[in-house]
Structures are given as C-alpha cells and as structure tokens.
C-alpha cells in the first residue's frame, strides 16, 4: 500500500540500444557483441596455435604481434559474454597455450554500443565487427583503449556533437578510401584500468592505420579531452575464422 510518505519507485532503466528512426519507427535492440583481445608471448610454433583456435569453433582472429617476434594476439567475438568464461577459457587453458606467457597489460574487453544515430542498428551492433575483423583483405590491425577527461561529460550535447563530428569525418574519409575501418567498443566497468572505449583499426596496410591515429591527434577530442590512450597492440592476421554468411 502506498502512503503519502512512500516514495514512488523509479522506472527501470531502459538498457536497450537505440538507433535512428527507420520508416518513422524507432530502432531498438537488446543485442550486442562482446570482443576480447588477449596477448601472449613465448610462441615457438604459430601453427599449433592456429590449429587450437580454429578447432575451438570460436569466431575471431589470431594476430602475429608486430612488437614481439615471439608474440601473438587473439581476438574473440561473441554475443554471449559467458563465452569468455567458458569456451574461451578452455581454449586458453589448452595444451597449445600452456607454455605461453600471458601479457595481461594488453588485454582489452568491450561491447558494441549505439549512439542513437545509426541508420541500421542491427548491422552496427552485430554484423559490422565480424565484417571488419574477418575481412581477409584487411589483415593489419591496431587495437588500443582510451579514456576521456571528465570535463567532456559536462559539455552540452551540441558541443559534444561538434567535437565528435570532427573526429568522425576523418574516420569516414579513411573508410571511403579503403584505408582504415574501425571497430568501436565501450568498456565501462569492463576494463581493468577503468578505460571507457576500445578502438580497433583494420586495413590492407599498416601505414594508413598509423596515419589516422596521427590525424586524430589534431582534433579537439584528442587534443583537449583524451586523458589516456593506449597501450597499443599492432598485429597482422595469421588466421581469421570464416566470414559469416
């Protein structure tokens, strides 16, 4: 029974992802992907690791680490986060990985997210990461986490929009030229170092991926509102799971 002194219970938060209206109807979804990068060193035979990852049935990529001649990175992608405490855990505890040294400082774990402006929400949330990461024509990858300064959150929506638009136009230009394609993940509460976002840049060649990071340094978002950036993992795909139909 509600009395005059009983506070009204708040409505449950709406946790659905939201995109732009389509045919006059709002786009909403409760689906999202989780992506995790794990990095190891001490590799003797890359072929053994390729065999272990490919036979696991998990979807993702095995990278050769450009910074470490005995290093590899594995990117796994799944809709169910329990995959990373189940089948992925079994993979990393298998014989092929047993003698490797885990580089925990390079672990990255995030989820796809929407901004409310996506014209095709389902593609953005579920299909795009697979299309980018599993594309055989884009073997190079640069992965890094970032955290914005708290001051960014205090800006008005209009101010934030202008800053993000400047950033987005550089990414769009590189994508249209087939120089760089991104996977953007949120990692609030998921990152060991309290980072907020993870970026994965992919392309045919490494140079454009380095250049887009350089170009982004000139934007207001990076120059004024990024608190931390990195560490960076740079890899080239040695194996990618089959592209989704």
N, C-alpha and C positions, 0 to 999 in steps of 0.2 A: 504494500500500500504506500502510495506517495503522499507525503505530508508537505506542508509549505516549507519545511526546513530541509527536505530531502533534495539534494542537488540532482539535476537531470543527468542521466548517464549520457556520455558523449557518443555520437555515432561512430561506428567502426571506421577506421581509416580506409580509404579506397586505395588499395595497393596495385590495382591494375595498371598496365602500361597503356598510354594513350597516344594516338597519332592524329594527324589532320583529318578533318571531316572528309568522307568519301560519299558522293552522291547525296549530300545533305545529312548523312548519318555519321555519328562519332565512331571512330575506330578504337576499340578497347581489346585488350588481350591479357590473359593471365599466364602466358607462356614466355619463357626467356631461356637463353642458353648460358651455361657456365663454361668458362675457358680457364685452363690452368697450365702454366709453364713451369716445368721442373728441369733443373740443370744439374749435370753430373760431370765429373772428371775421372781420369784413370782408365779410359777406354783403350782396350787393346784391339778388339775386333768389332768394328761397327756392324758388320754383317750379323753378328749374334743378336745385337740389339734390334736391328731391323726385323729379324725373324721373330723376336719376342713380342715386339709391338704389333706387327702385322697379324700375328696369330692370336692376339688378345681379343680381336673383334672390336676394339675401341677405335673411335674416329679421331684423327688428328695428324700430326706431323712429327717427324724426327729430324732435327736440325744438326748439322755439323757446326760446332762453335768456332766462329772466326777469331775469337780472342784466345782460344786454348786448343793446341794441337791434339790434345787427348780428351777434349770435352765434347759433350752433346747436350742438346736440349730437347725435351719432348713437350709438345703442345697437345693437350687432350681437350675435346669439346663434347659436352653432353648436356641434355636438357634436365636430367635428374642429378642434383648435387650429390646424392648418395653414391653416384658412380665413383667419386673421388675418395670415398672411404670404403669402397667395395672393390670393384674390378680394377680400378687404377692402383689401389693399394696392393692388391695381389700381384699386379704387374711389377711394381717397384720392389717387391719383396721376392721376386723370382730369381732363379739362378743367374740369368743374364745380367741383372743389375747388382747382384750380391757384393761384388768386389769393387764397385764404383764408390767414389766419394760424392756425397750429395752437397751441392753448393746452395745451401738454404737461403743465402742472402739474395739469390736471383729468382727465388720462387715468386710467381705472380698468379693471382687468382681473382677473377672478376666475373661480372654478369653483364649481359647485354641490357640496354636501357633505352627508353624513348625520351624525346624532348617535347613531344606534343605537336611536332611539325612534320612528322614522317608521312609521305603520301601513301606508302604501302607498309603498314606497320608489321604485318606478318613476315614480309621479306626482310625487313630491317632487324627484327628481333630473332628470327630463326634461320633464315636462309643465307643472309649476307656473310656471316663469319665462315660458313662452310665454303661458299663460293670464292672467298678471298684466300683463306688458308690452304685450301686443297687444290688451287689452280696450279697446274703443272707449268704454266708459263710464267709464274711469279714465285720462283724458288727462294729469293732473298727475303729476309725478314729482320726488322729491328723492333724489339719489344722494350718498353720502358714504362714505369709508373710515374705519376705526378701528383702533386698536392698544391691546391691554390691557397693563396693567403686568405685569412678570414675576411678581410676587407671586401673581397669580391661579393660575398653574400649580402653585404649591406648596400650594394648598388641597386638602383631601381631596375625593374625588368627591362625598361627601354635602354638603359645604359649597358646592362649585361648583353642585351641583344646586339647592340652595335659592336661591342668588343668581340663577341663570338662570331659575328658575321664576317669580320675582317679575317679571322682565323680560318673560318670555313671556306672562304673564297680561294685561299691559297691551296687548301686541300682539294677543292673542286677542280682547279686548274691542273694540278698534277694528275688527278684521276682521269680527266678528259684526255690528257695527253698520254695516258697509259704509262706514266712514270711511277706512280705510287698509289696504293689502295690501302685503306685503313680498316682496322677492327677497333672499335671503341668500347671499352668496358668500364662499368662502375665497380669500385671495390670498397665502398664504405663499409666498415665493420668486418671486412674480409681480409684486409691486408695487415700483415704483422707489424708494419711500420706506420700504420694509420694513413697511408696514401688514399687518394679519393678516386683516381682514374688510372686505367692502363691503356696504353696505345700500342697497337701492333701495325707497323707499316710493312707492306709487301710489294714486291715488284720484280721485274725482269733483271734489273741490275742494281748493284748496291749504291752507286753514286747518287742517283736521284733520291734515294731514301735519306742519305746524309744531307743532301741539299735542302730537302723540305724541312728538316729539323733546323737547319741554318736559317732558312727563310722565316720560319715561325718565331725565331728569336727577336725579330724586328716588330712583331705585333704587340699591341698593348697588353693582351692577355699574358704573354710570356714575359715581356719586359717589366710589367708592373705588378702582375697578380699571381705569378707562379712562385711558390715558396720553395719547392724542391722538385727535382727532375732526375730520374734515374734511380738505380744503376741501369745501364743499357745491356741488353743481350743482342748480339748480332749473329745470325746463323743462316746457313744455306741448306735447303731441304735435301736430305738423303733418302727420305721416304715420305710419301703422303698417302693417306688412306684413299680409297676410290671415291671419286666425286659422287655426290648424291644425285639420284635420278630426278 
